[in-house]
Amino acid sequence: MSVEIVMPRLGWTMDEGTLVEWLKKEGETVAVGEILFIVESDKAVNEVESFDGGILHIPDGAPGPGATVAVGTMLGYLLEPGEQAPVAAPSSTPSDEPPPQPALQSPPAAAPSRGGEPDPAHSRSSAESPLLKSARVKPAISPRARRLAGELGVDWTQLSGSGRSGRITEDDVRAASTTADSASEAVNGSSDEAAIERTRLSPVRRVIADRMSQSSRDNATVTLTAEIDATRMVELRGRCPAPKPGYTDVFVRLAALALADHPVLNASLDDGHVLLHRSIHVGIAVDTDAGLLVPVIRDADRKSLEKIREEAAALAARAREGQLRPDDLRGGTFTITNLGMHGVDAFTPIINPPQSAVLGIGRIAMRPVVRDGQVVARYTAILSLTFDHRLVDGGPAARFLAALREAAEALRP
């Protein structure tokens, strides 16, 4: 019996995905657990495994590489040897219910997607093939070129690609953007409109905007700041062998240990209930060309500084290359964001919902401080703790921040 292959839901907010490429060809045998195709979601590029074995059949008119389709859209079939392909293709309208015989290994949906209704942007007339009801097949485009098109506001579906097999490249997108800018300048002349650059929000930027709006709308935020003596931290890092841990790595370790003693900062609200998380999973904010991503270091309180450094470096690299897996972004219970390397002394970080707190790290710099009545030069940094006052009062938040400061100042080089 044939098994449908559908566009899986690979994240909490995923409503659609882009089929980057098939890793198996029409007619090839697929074994259970083999990587079948690659999907680009709003935050990551994901390899999708097969739950079932069979012979791959991609019907005529099915969404091809480069097509952006709704979750649940049928992409192909797995057939038994000698089995004929289905004559009539099923509807590709996305559904909140999983297919009766799922062919793909993908995480379950965290919440129904907009009542199970297909995105109007993907609907087409009934004269089209049922396979195209949720998306029109678009030209093939690389993930990086698609991301760049979103940033520059270029409609890449109207472009002709110069890459292999007509694939649209980043150069094609930049050329189209330059042409559009020149045309705009010719029309607008010296008017104020000529000085305005209009670009669409990229998929990642839209997710960031939604989550930040949710944080501002739903949380009662308060920010506490404290200046710490970071001299011992600088000395400790200086004596570590290469590759040296970053200051963010050190703060992940210290914050995780402090959270074990102050669990209310490692909590979240869920439908009127406070969830105190036993596990401490620390998210680290990573600045990428696509936008801010927050991959997660799991069980950070149980890991050494060296292990945290290794995991943080690997996560940051995958984030900047667009290779994060869905699990890399899930389950964070506390977040750390560091703007010190950009010369920022203090700032107000925004809580990553549904968490209850986020720690901002400012610039570590030599500053004058008073020690035993004398002004001396020491390395200091300003920490900014933003917390949700619905869950956490000022006293517990201040005690957590004090514990973090004491731990940093008590480090042994």
N, C-alpha and C positions, 0 to 999 in steps of 0.2 A: 504494500500500500504506500502511495506517495506521501512524503512529508513536506509540508510547506516551509520555506525559508523566508523569514520576515525581518523587517528592520526592527532590531531590539531596542528596548529602553535601557540606556546605560547610565542614567543619572537621575537625580531627584527632579531636575527641571527640564529634562530632555523631552521635547515634543516632536523633534525631527532630527534627522541625521543625514550626512552626506556619504554615499557609497564611494569610497576612495578607489578601491580596486578589488577585483576578485583574485584570490591566490590559488584558486583551482579553476580549471577550464571546463567548458561545456563537454560533457561526456566522460570526465575524469572520475575515478573512484575516490570517495571521501571516507576516511575512517573516523570513528568516534574520537573526539579530542583534537582532531587536526584543525589548524587555523584555516577558516573558509574564506573570509574576506575582511577588509579593513573599513572601519566606519569613523568618520570625524563627527564628534558631537560638539556642543557649544564650548567645551573646555579641553577636550583631549582627543587624541587619535587612538582608537582602540582596535585590537585584534580580536575577532569574534570566532570562537571555537564552535564546533559542531557537536551536538548532543547525540546525533544519530549517524549511522553510516549509510552509504548508498552511492548512486551515480548522479552527479550534478547535471541538472537540466535547467537552463535559463531560457524561458519562453521568448519568442519574438515580441518586442514591445515592452519588455520588462525594463524597469529603470536600470540604466547602465552607469559605468563609472562617471563620477561628476554630478550625478543626480542627487538632489536634496529631496528627501521624501519623509512623510510622516511616520511616526512609530506605528508598527503594525502593518505597514505596506508589504505586500508579497513581492519578493525578489526572485524567487526561483523554487525548485523542488529537489528533493533527494528521492530517486527512484530505485526500486529493486531491479536486479538484473533481469532484462527482458521485459520489464514493465513499460507500457505505453504511457507517454505523458498525458496528463488530463487534457481533454478536448476543450472544455470551457474553463477559463481561468477564474478563480474566485475573486470576489470584490476585494480591492486593496484598501478599503476604508478602515482606518485604524480603530481598534477596539480596546476597551479597558480590560477585557477578559483575555487570558493567554490562549494561544492557539491550542487545539485539542492534542496535537502531537508536536510540541516545540522542537525545532531542529537546531536551535542555537543556544549556546550557554551564555546567558546574560542575567544580570541581577534583576529581581522582581521590581515592579514599579512601586515607588514609595507612596504615590497618591494618584487618584484618577486624573487624567489629563483633560481638563476643560469639558467634563461631562461626556467624554467619548466622541465628541463631534469632530469631524475633519476640519482642518484649517481652511478657511475660505480661500486663502491665497493659493491653495493647491487644487481647488475644485475646478472641473472642466465640464464641457458640454457632454451630453450623453452619447454623442456621435463618436467619441473617442473610445479606445480600447479600455476595458475595465481596469487593466493594469495601470492606467494613467490617471485614474480618478483622483488620486491624492498628490500627484506630482507629474509635471511634464519633464521628459528626459532632457537634460541640459548638456551643453558641450563638456567634454572632459576637462578638468582643471585641477592643478596640484593644490594640496591643502594650504601651502604658504601663499600661492597666488590668490586663492579664494579669500583668505584672511586679509591680504593686502587690498583686494577689491572692496571689501567691506569698509576698511579704514579710509580709502580714497573716494568712496561713493561711486565706484564704477559698476555698471550693470554688466557683469562678465558674461551673462547669457547671450549677449548680442555680439560677442567678440569672436574672431576667428583665431585659432591658436597657431603658433609657429613651432610648437614643440613636436615631439615624436607622436605620430598618429593624430596630429591636429590638437594636441593637448595645450591648453592655455597656460602660459608661463607668467612669472612675475614681470618680465620685460614687456609682455603684451599688455598687462594691466597698467604698468607705468606709462607706456606709450599712449594708451587710450585716455588716461588721466590727463596727460600733457596736451593732447589734442582737444579734449573737452575744455581745459582751462583756457587755451588759446581762443577757442570759439567764444567762450564766455566773455573774455576781455574784448574781443572784437564787437560783440553786441553791446556790452555795457559801457565801453569807452572809459571815460574818466569819472564816471558816477561812483557813488559810495558803494553800489552793488558790486563793483569790480574788486573791492577790497575785502569782500566777504567770501570765505571759503566754507562750503556746505558739504559735510560728509555724513554718511549714515553711521549709526552705532553698529559696531561689530557684534557678532553673537556673544562673545565673552563680555564686551562692554555692557550689553543689555542685561546679562545675568548680574553683573556687578551693580548696575544701577538699580535693578529690582531688589537685590539683597540689602543694599545700603538704604533704600527707601523703607524697606521692611524694618530694618534696625532702628531707623529714626522714628518710625511710626509706632512701633510696638514696645520699645524699651524706654524705661525711665533712667537715663544715663547720668552718671556723675563721674568726674575725673579727679583723681588725686595725683599729686606729683611729689616726688622726693628726690633729693640729690644724694648720690652715694659716692663714697670714695672707691674708685675703680683701680687704684694703684696696684693692689695685689693681683687683680685680674689681668692687668697689662703684663706684670712680671710673670705670672703663670703662663700666659700665652707665649711670651718671649722665650721661655725655657722648653716649650713643647717641641718635639722633633717635627720636621716637615713630613707631610702636609699639616700645617698648624690649624687648630680649630678656630673658627671665627668667634667673635664676641656673641653673636646670636646663639651659636652652639652652647656656649657657656651659660647663657641665660636660660636656654631650654632646659638644661640640666638642673640649674638652681631653682627655676620656677616649678619644675615637676616635683622636686623634693618638697618645696614649700606647699604645693597644692595638696600633698598627702596629709599635711597637718592642718590645712585650711580648706576642707572639701567643699564649702559653700561657694568658693570661687571656681569649682570644677563641676558646676551644676547647670541645669537648664529648666525652663518652664514648659510643661506639656499639658494643655487643657486643664489648667487650674491646679496641676500637681507639680511639685518640685522634684526633679530627678537628680539625685546625687550620684554621680558616676564613680563606680569603683575603679575603673581603669582611667589612666591619665594619658590622653592622646593630645599632644601639643601640635597645633598648626603653625606653620611658619609662612609668613607672607613673602611671596616671590614676585618681583617686578619683571614682567615679560613684555615682549613687543605686542602681544595680544591683549594684555591687561594684567591686573593683579590676580594671582592664583594663590591658594593656600593649601598646599599638600600637608599631610599629617605624619608626624613621627609617633608611632604607637608605643604605648607603655614606656614613655620617656623616663619615668622615675626608676625603671629597672635597668636602664642602659647606661653604660659608661660614657664619658665625654668623647672618647675616640669613636665609639659606635654611633653616637649621635652625629658626630662630624661626618662620618661616612654616609649615613642615611640622608642627612640634610643636603650634602653635596650631590648625591645621586638624584634626589627629588628635584632640586633646583635645576639641574641639568636637563632632566626630562621635561620640566615645566617650560623652560626656555626653548626647547626643541619641539614642543607640542606633542610630547609622547607620554604624558601622564595617563595612567590607567584610572578608571572610575574609583577603585578602592583607595588610590592615593589621596583622593580628595574627600573621602567620607569619614565620619565618626569623630571629628575633632571635638575636644571638650574645653579647650582653652587655646588662645591664639597669641603669638608674639610677632610684632612688626618692628623692624629696625630701620630708622631713617638717619641714623648717625653717620653712615658713610657718605651721605649727601650734605653734611654740614648742618643738619637740623639739630637744635639743642633740645627742644621740647615741642610736643604737639598733642592733639586730642585724637587718639585712635578710635575707630568705630567698631563696635561689637559685631562679631560674625555670628548671626543668628543660627541656631537657637541658644548659643552659649551665653554665659552670664558675665564674662569679663574678657578683656584684651589688654595686653601689656605693650606699651610703646617704649622703645629704647632710643635715647638721644645720643648726641655726639660725645664720645669719650675724648676729653681734651685736658691739657694741663691748665689748672686754674689756682688762684690763691685761696688758701683755706687757713683757718686758725687752728693750731694744734698746741695745747698747753700754753696758751697765751701768746704764741708766736705765729706770725704769718709765714706759711711755707707753701711751696708749690706741690700740688698733688694732682694726679689724674682723677677727674670726677665725671659723672654722667647723671643726667636727669631721667628718671623713670616716670612714665605716665600710665596710671592704671585706670581704665574706664570700666565701670561695672554697672550692672542693671540693678537699680535701687529697689525694684520689686522683689528681688530675691536676696539681695545683700545690703546690709546696713553699712554706714560709714565706719563703725568700729571694727567689724571683722575685715573689711577691705583694708583699713589702715594697718591692722595687725599683720595681714598677709604681706603688705608692702614693706613693713618694718622687718619681718622675717627674711624677706628677700634681700633687703639691704644688709642685714647682719651677716647673711650667708656669703654675700659677695665680698664684704670687708674682712671676713674671717678665712678667705681662701689661703691655702698654703702653696706658695710658688714651687 
